[in-house]
């Protein structure tokens, strides 16, 4: 089966001179997206907590690294101000930071501390990033916000990660509301809903439970997890003027999972 690694990514330059902030940009989907946005001409600011992977990623894309705890209003505000102070404005916010720890499981076994930690990183951080980004976009007279939700926000799963699922449902609803509220100010807000993606986060989650991974794989019509570059391509589309009439949407990139009743043999 052909995968993105076997294909040549077309050269497109839709984002020349646009300024983009990417949270969680040190690895996985965030890193792949930082690379894609930079390749299309954007100036990229990477917000991440890791003092090792974050600067390396920023150096690779010729951008700026800002250390950030995405649950801190002060640090999130400083991240977006750094983008504006360095590059003169803000056009794109990819609010992508998230966690999926092993102690977030069934509602019958997940403790309150685990619930709250996932909600803070996955949902509250998106609230804070949108709150910080929108005034800068209002000053610019335009903007595109892409919030990472998930296909699990639309579907139920017997292999539950209860707080993760709930947090992504919150991201989906919040993105829809913001997309409507700011549409006439030319600020678009969309929720990106990936299916399972081959990232360190997913590999870590499934490493201790191969059976859980196998149970999920069987439901993907394409028969594989997504490559991060496929998700990055979707972000670049939503960030660009090619998606100028798309807002308040749930943008599914899930390999057909949410449309499947019976998968192919």
C-alpha positions as CSV (number, residue, x, y, z in Angstrom):
1,X,0.0,0.0,0.0
2,X,1.3,3.4,-1.0
3,X,2.0,5.8,1.9
4,X,3.0,9.5,1.9
5,X,6.6,8.5,2.4
6,X,6.5,7.0,-1.1
7,X,5.1,10.1,-2.7
8,X,6.6,13.5,-3.6
9,X,5.0,16.4,-1.8
10,X,4.0,19.1,-4.4
11,X,5.7,22.4,-4.1
12,X,3.1,25.1,-3.2
13,X,3.6,28.5,-1.8
14,X,0.3,29.6,-0.4
15,X,1.5,31.1,2.9
16,X,4.3,33.4,1.9
17,X,4.8,36.1,4.6
18,X,2.1,34.6,6.8
19,X,3.0,34.3,10.5
20,X,2.0,31.0,12.1
21,X,2.1,29.9,15.8
22,X,2.2,26.1,16.3
23,X,1.8,24.7,19.8
24,X,3.1,21.2,20.4
25,X,5.5,21.9,17.5
26,X,8.4,19.9,18.7
27,X,7.3,16.5,17.5
28,X,4.5,14.5,15.8
29,X,1.8,16.4,14.0
30,X,3.0,19.8,15.3
31,X,6.5,19.2,13.9
32,X,5.2,17.9,10.6
33,X,2.9,21.0,10.3
34,X,5.7,23.4,11.2
35,X,7.7,21.9,8.3
36,X,4.8,22.1,5.9
37,X,3.9,25.7,6.8
38,X,7.5,26.8,6.5
39,X,7.8,25.1,3.1
40,X,4.8,27.1,1.9
41,X,6.4,30.3,2.9
42,X,5.1,31.0,6.4
43,X,7.3,32.3,9.3
44,X,6.7,29.8,12.1
45,X,6.8,30.3,15.8
46,X,7.0,27.0,17.8
47,X,5.6,26.9,21.2
48,X,6.6,23.8,23.2
49,X,7.6,22.9,26.7
50,X,10.7,20.8,25.8
51,X,13.9,22.8,25.7
52,X,15.5,20.2,23.5
53,X,13.0,19.3,20.7
54,X,11.4,22.8,20.5
55,X,14.6,24.8,19.6
56,X,15.7,22.0,17.2
57,X,12.4,22.2,15.4
58,X,12.5,26.0,15.2
59,X,16.0,25.9,13.8
60,X,15.0,23.4,11.2
61,X,12.2,25.6,9.8
62,X,14.1,28.8,10.3
63,X,11.6,30.0,12.9
64,X,11.4,31.1,16.5
65,X,11.1,28.9,19.6
66,X,9.2,30.1,22.6
67,X,9.0,27.8,25.7
68,X,5.5,27.6,26.9
69,X,3.2,25.9,29.4
70,X,0.0,25.9,27.4
71,X,-2.1,25.8,30.6
72,X,-0.6,29.1,31.8
73,X,-2.5,32.2,30.6
74,X,0.6,34.4,31.1
75,X,2.9,32.1,29.1
76,X,0.4,31.6,26.3
77,X,-0.1,35.4,26.0
78,X,3.7,35.8,25.9
79,X,3.9,33.2,23.1
80,X,1.6,35.1,20.8
81,X,3.1,38.4,21.7
82,X,6.5,37.1,20.7
83,X,5.2,36.1,17.3
84,X,3.8,39.6,16.7
85,X,6.8,41.4,18.1
86,X,9.2,39.3,16.0
87,X,7.3,39.1,12.7
88,X,4.9,42.0,12.8
89,X,1.6,40.2,13.1
90,X,-0.3,36.9,13.4
91,X,-2.1,35.1,10.6
92,X,-2.3,31.4,11.6
93,X,-2.7,29.7,15.0
94,X,-2.5,25.9,15.0
95,X,-3.5,25.0,18.6
96,X,-2.3,21.5,18.7
97,X,-0.7,20.7,22.1
98,X,-2.3,17.7,23.7
99,X,-1.7,14.6,25.9
100,X,-3.2,11.1,26.2
101,X,-1.8,9.5,29.3
102,X,-2.3,5.9,30.2
103,X,-4.2,6.7,33.4
104,X,-6.9,8.3,31.3
105,X,-9.0,5.2,30.6
106,X,-12.5,4.0,31.5
107,X,-14.7,6.3,33.5
108,X,-14.7,3.5,36.1
109,X,-11.0,3.7,36.6
110,X,-9.9,7.2,35.7
111,X,-9.2,9.4,38.7
112,X,-10.1,13.0,39.1
113,X,-6.4,14.2,38.9
114,X,-6.0,12.4,35.5
115,X,-9.3,13.9,34.3
116,X,-8.3,17.4,35.2
117,X,-4.8,17.2,33.8
118,X,-6.1,16.1,30.4
119,X,-8.8,18.7,30.3
120,X,-6.2,21.4,31.2
121,X,-3.8,20.5,28.5
122,X,-6.2,19.5,25.7
123,X,-9.1,21.9,26.2
124,X,-8.2,24.8,28.5
125,X,-5.0,25.4,26.4
126,X,-7.1,25.8,23.2
127,X,-9.3,28.3,25.0
128,X,-6.3,30.2,26.2
129,X,-4.6,30.1,22.7
130,X,-7.8,31.3,21.0
131,X,-8.2,34.0,23.6
132,X,-4.7,35.2,23.0
133,X,-4.7,34.9,19.2
134,X,-7.9,36.5,18.2
135,X,-7.1,40.1,19.3
136,X,-3.9,40.0,17.2
137,X,-5.9,38.7,14.2
138,X,-8.5,41.4,14.7
139,X,-5.7,43.9,14.5
140,X,-4.5,42.2,11.3
141,X,-8.0,42.1,9.8
142,X,-7.9,38.4,9.1
143,X,-6.7,35.0,10.5
144,X,-7.1,31.3,10.5
145,X,-7.3,29.3,13.7
146,X,-7.0,25.5,13.5
147,X,-7.7,23.6,16.7
148,X,-6.8,20.0,17.0
149,X,-9.9,18.0,18.0
150,X,-10.2,14.3,17.0
151,X,-12.5,11.9,15.3
152,X,-13.3,10.5,18.8
153,X,-15.3,13.8,19.3
154,X,-17.8,12.3,16.9
155,X,-17.8,8.6,17.8
156,X,-18.0,6.4,20.8
157,X,-15.3,3.8,21.7
158,X,-15.4,0.8,23.9
159,X,-11.6,1.3,24.4
160,X,-12.2,4.5,26.2
161,X,-10.0,7.4,27.1
162,X,-12.8,9.3,28.8
163,X,-11.1,12.6,29.5
164,X,-9.4,12.8,26.1
165,X,-12.7,12.1,24.3
166,X,-14.5,14.7,26.4
167,X,-11.8,17.3,25.9
168,X,-11.8,16.8,22.1
169,X,-15.6,17.2,22.1
170,X,-15.1,20.5,23.9
171,X,-12.6,21.6,21.3
172,X,-15.0,20.8,18.5
173,X,-17.9,22.7,20.1
174,X,-15.7,25.7,21.0
175,X,-14.2,25.9,17.5
176,X,-17.7,25.9,16.0
177,X,-18.9,28.7,18.2
178,X,-15.8,30.9,17.6
179,X,-16.0,30.2,13.8
180,X,-19.5,31.7,13.8
181,X,-18.7,34.5,16.2
182,X,-15.8,36.0,14.3
183,X,-16.7,35.0,10.7
184,X,-17.5,38.6,9.7
185,X,-14.2,39.8,11.0
186,X,-12.5,37.5,8.5
187,X,-11.2,35.2,11.3
188,X,-11.9,31.6,10.5
189,X,-11.9,28.9,13.2
190,X,-12.0,25.2,12.3
191,X,-11.6,22.0,14.2
192,X,-9.2,19.5,12.7
193,X,-10.4,15.9,13.5
194,X,-7.6,13.4,12.8
195,X,-8.0,9.7,13.0
196,X,-5.2,7.7,14.6
197,X,-1.8,9.1,13.5
198,X,1.6,7.4,13.7
199,X,3.2,9.7,16.3
200,X,5.2,9.2,19.4
201,X,2.1,9.9,21.4
202,X,0.2,7.0,19.8
203,X,3.1,4.7,19.8
204,X,3.6,5.3,23.6
205,X,-0.1,4.7,24.2
206,X,-0.2,1.4,22.3
207,X,3.3,0.1,23.2
208,X,2.0,-1.5,26.5
209,X,-1.2,-2.7,25.0
210,X,-0.8,-4.2,21.5
211,X,-4.3,-5.7,21.7
212,X,-5.8,-2.2,22.0
213,X,-3.9,-1.1,18.9
214,X,-5.1,-4.1,16.9
215,X,-8.7,-3.5,18.0
216,X,-8.5,0.0,16.6
217,X,-6.6,-0.8,13.4
218,X,-9.3,-3.2,12.2
219,X,-11.8,-0.3,12.0
220,X,-9.7,1.9,9.7
221,X,-10.9,1.3,6.1
222,X,-7.5,2.3,4.7
223,X,-5.8,-0.3,6.9
224,X,-3.2,1.9,8.4
225,X,-2.6,4.9,10.7
226,X,-2.2,8.3,9.2
227,X,1.3,9.8,8.6
228,X,1.8,13.1,10.3
229,X,2.5,14.7,6.9
230,X,-1.1,13.9,5.8
231,X,-2.4,15.9,8.8
232,X,0.0,18.7,8.2
233,X,-1.3,19.0,4.6
234,X,-4.8,19.4,5.9
235,X,-3.6,22.2,8.3
236,X,-1.9,24.0,5.5
237,X,-5.1,23.9,3.5
238,X,-7.1,25.3,6.3
239,X,-4.5,27.9,7.0
240,X,-4.5,29.1,3.3
241,X,-6.9,31.1,1.2
242,X,-7.8,27.9,-0.6
243,X,-10.2,27.3,2.4
244,X,-11.5,30.9,2.5
245,X,-15.1,29.9,2.7
246,X,-14.6,27.2,5.4
247,X,-15.2,28.1,9.0
248,X,-16.9,26.6,12.0
249,X,-16.3,23.2,10.5
250,X,-15.2,19.8,11.7
251,X,-12.5,18.8,9.2
252,X,-12.2,15.1,9.3
253,X,-8.9,13.4,8.2
254,X,-9.6,9.9,9.5
255,X,-9.0,7.4,6.8
256,X,-12.8,6.8,6.5
257,X,-13.3,5.6,10.1
258,X,-16.3,7.8,10.8
259,X,-18.0,6.7,7.6
260,X,-17.4,3.0,8.0
261,X,-20.1,0.4,8.9
262,X,-18.1,-2.6,7.7
263,X,-14.4,-2.3,6.7
264,X,-12.9,-4.1,3.8
265,X,-11.5,-7.6,4.2
